Amino acid sequence: MNRAVEFIPKRIAGERQPWLRFGSTKSEYQRWIPEVCGICCLKMIGDTLNKTDELSLYLLTLRCLERGGFRILESGKIEGIFHRPLLKLAQEVGLQGEVKGYIDNDLIVESVKNDRFVILSIDLMRATHSIAGSHLILIHGYDLSTEEFVFHDPSQIIDEVGRNARISQYHLEEISNKKGLIIWEGGEKVG
């Protein structure tokens, strides 16, 4: 993929009122920001392809919630993001894609060679050895000369910069949950 891919981080160091960029109140920002790695990935793709420029992270989050992309438990804990509702939201903003229950390195290489994006689930414990849970990153390139994937990490956990980070095939294999979404341009925007 030769185009520049927008980078949408969950947080920006030193940002005084991050809820304004997020598109919500301070309390809603604090509630949702830990949960929106998948929404950030979708917005990165959407903004790159001029499909979601006018939509805030918060609005996309609420739309995904309406489609079943998150569950709010009685305790107030938020579960998600669930892949099928995220795909439905992607289709509604004018993207195409599919949910994949098994994504290996070969599929990732083939996808990015064909101008497709991979939203990949990774295991944070295997990546950081200190944080449990799953996390989504956006793989948008592959460097054949170094055999490294190029990705954006909206939480800046795997790479502290987060933008155009690189990871070897071997390391990605170690931390990948081997599931996620393949997204590409196409389709008509709905609503």
C-alpha positions as CSV (number, residue, x, y, z in Angstrom):
1,M,0.0,0.0,0.0
2,N,1.6,3.2,-1.1
3,R,-0.8,5.8,0.3
4,A,-0.3,7.6,3.6
5,V,-2.7,6.2,6.2
6,E,-4.2,8.5,8.8
7,F,-3.2,7.9,12.4
8,I,-5.9,8.3,15.0
9,P,-4.6,7.7,18.5
10,K,-6.8,7.2,21.5
11,R,-4.8,9.7,23.5
12,I,-2.3,12.5,22.5
13,A,0.3,13.4,25.1
14,G,-0.2,16.9,26.5
15,E,-3.6,17.3,25.0
16,R,-5.5,19.6,27.5
17,Q,-9.1,18.8,26.6
18,P,-9.0,15.4,24.7
19,W,-12.8,15.0,24.9
20,L,-13.2,17.8,22.4
21,R,-11.3,15.9,19.7
22,F,-13.2,12.7,20.8
23,G,-16.5,14.6,20.3
24,S,-18.0,14.2,23.7
25,T,-18.1,15.4,27.3
26,K,-15.2,14.8,29.7
27,S,-17.1,12.1,31.5
28,E,-18.1,10.2,28.3
29,Y,-14.5,10.5,27.1
30,Q,-13.2,9.0,30.3
31,R,-15.8,6.2,30.1
32,W,-15.2,5.2,26.5
33,I,-11.6,6.0,25.6
34,P,-10.2,2.7,27.1
35,E,-12.6,0.7,24.8
36,V,-12.2,2.4,21.4
37,C,-9.1,0.8,19.8
38,G,-11.4,-0.8,17.1
39,I,-13.2,2.5,16.5
40,C,-9.8,4.2,16.1
41,C,-8.8,1.6,13.5
42,L,-12.0,2.0,11.6
43,K,-11.7,5.8,11.7
44,M,-8.1,5.6,10.4
45,I,-9.3,3.6,7.4
46,G,-12.4,5.8,6.9
47,D,-10.5,9.0,7.1
48,T,-7.8,7.7,4.8
49,L,-10.5,6.9,2.2
50,N,-12.6,10.1,3.0
51,K,-15.5,8.1,4.4
52,T,-15.5,9.2,8.1
53,D,-13.8,12.6,8.1
54,E,-16.9,14.3,9.5
55,L,-17.6,11.6,12.1
56,S,-16.1,11.9,15.6
57,L,-14.7,8.9,17.5
58,Y,-17.6,9.3,19.9
59,L,-20.3,9.3,17.3
60,L,-18.7,6.2,15.7
61,T,-18.6,4.6,19.2
62,L,-22.3,5.3,19.8
63,R,-23.2,3.9,16.4
64,C,-21.2,0.8,17.1
65,L,-22.9,0.4,20.5
66,E,-26.3,0.7,18.8
67,R,-25.3,-2.2,16.5
68,G,-24.3,-4.5,19.3
69,G,-20.5,-3.7,19.1
70,F,-20.3,-3.2,22.8
71,R,-22.2,-4.6,25.8
72,I,-22.6,-2.6,29.0
73,L,-22.9,-4.9,32.0
74,E,-25.0,-4.1,35.0
75,S,-21.8,-3.3,36.8
76,G,-21.1,-0.6,34.2
77,K,-18.2,-2.5,32.7
78,I,-18.0,-2.3,29.0
79,E,-17.4,-5.5,26.9
80,G,-16.3,-5.4,23.3
81,I,-15.6,-4.4,20.6
82,F,-17.3,-7.2,18.7
83,H,-16.1,-7.7,15.2
84,R,-19.4,-8.3,13.3
85,P,-21.1,-5.1,14.5
86,L,-17.8,-3.2,13.7
87,L,-18.0,-4.6,10.2
88,K,-21.6,-3.6,9.9
89,L,-20.6,0.0,10.9
90,A,-17.7,-0.1,8.4
91,Q,-20.2,-1.1,5.6
92,E,-22.6,1.7,6.6
93,V,-19.9,4.3,6.2
94,G,-19.0,3.0,2.7
95,L,-16.4,0.4,3.3
96,Q,-16.4,-3.3,2.5
97,G,-14.9,-6.2,4.4
98,E,-15.1,-9.4,6.2
99,V,-14.6,-10.8,9.6
100,K,-12.0,-13.5,9.7
101,G,-11.7,-16.2,12.4
102,Y,-8.2,-17.1,11.3
103,I,-5.7,-14.6,10.1
104,D,-2.1,-15.7,9.5
105,N,0.9,-13.7,8.2
106,D,0.3,-14.9,4.7
107,L,-3.2,-13.6,4.6
108,I,-2.0,-10.3,6.1
109,V,0.7,-9.9,3.4
110,E,-1.8,-10.8,0.6
111,S,-4.3,-8.4,2.0
112,V,-2.0,-5.3,2.2
113,K,-0.6,-6.1,-1.3
114,N,-4.2,-5.8,-2.5
115,D,-4.7,-2.4,-0.9
116,R,-6.7,-3.9,2.0
117,F,-6.4,-3.1,5.7
118,V,-6.2,-5.6,8.5
119,I,-7.7,-4.9,11.9
120,L,-5.9,-7.5,13.9
121,S,-6.6,-8.7,17.4
122,I,-3.5,-9.1,19.6
123,D,-3.0,-10.6,23.0
124,L,-1.7,-7.8,25.2
125,M,-0.1,-10.1,27.8
126,R,2.0,-11.7,25.1
127,A,2.9,-8.3,23.7
128,T,3.6,-6.4,27.0
129,H,3.9,-9.1,29.7
130,S,2.1,-6.7,32.0
131,I,-1.4,-6.0,30.6
132,A,-4.1,-8.6,30.1
133,G,-6.7,-8.5,27.4
134,S,-7.1,-8.1,23.7
135,H,-6.3,-5.1,21.6
136,L,-6.8,-4.1,18.0
137,I,-4.1,-2.7,15.7
138,L,-4.4,-1.6,12.1
139,I,-1.9,-3.3,9.7
140,H,-1.6,-1.3,6.5
141,G,1.7,-2.2,5.0
142,Y,4.4,-4.8,4.5
143,D,8.1,-4.1,3.8
144,L,9.3,-7.0,1.6
145,S,13.0,-6.0,2.1
146,T,12.9,-6.4,5.9
147,E,9.9,-8.8,6.1
148,E,8.2,-6.4,8.6
149,F,4.6,-5.4,8.8
150,V,3.8,-1.6,9.1
151,F,0.9,-0.8,11.5
152,H,-0.8,1.9,13.5
153,D,-1.3,1.2,17.2
154,P,-4.0,3.6,18.5
155,S,-3.2,2.8,22.1
156,Q,0.6,3.2,21.6
157,I,1.2,0.1,23.7
158,I,3.3,-2.1,21.3
159,D,5.1,1.0,20.0
160,E,5.1,4.2,22.0
161,V,4.8,6.4,18.8
162,G,2.0,4.2,17.4
163,R,2.2,5.6,13.9
164,N,3.8,3.5,11.1
165,A,5.3,1.1,13.7
166,R,7.1,-2.0,12.4
167,I,6.9,-5.5,13.6
168,S,8.6,-8.7,12.4
169,Q,6.6,-11.5,11.1
170,Y,7.9,-13.7,13.9
171,H,6.9,-11.2,16.6
172,L,3.5,-10.6,15.2
173,E,3.0,-14.4,15.1
174,E,3.8,-14.5,18.8
175,I,1.3,-11.8,19.9
176,S,-1.5,-12.3,17.3
177,N,-4.9,-13.8,18.3
178,K,-5.1,-14.6,14.6
179,K,-8.6,-13.0,14.2
180,G,-10.0,-9.7,13.1
181,L,-11.3,-8.0,10.0
182,I,-10.1,-7.3,6.5
183,I,-11.4,-4.0,5.2
184,W,-11.2,-2.3,1.8
185,E,-12.7,0.6,-0.1
186,G,-16.0,0.1,-1.8
187,G,-19.7,0.1,-1.3
188,E,-22.1,2.9,-0.9
189,K,-22.4,5.0,2.2
190,V,-25.6,4.4,4.1
191,G,-27.1,7.3,6.1
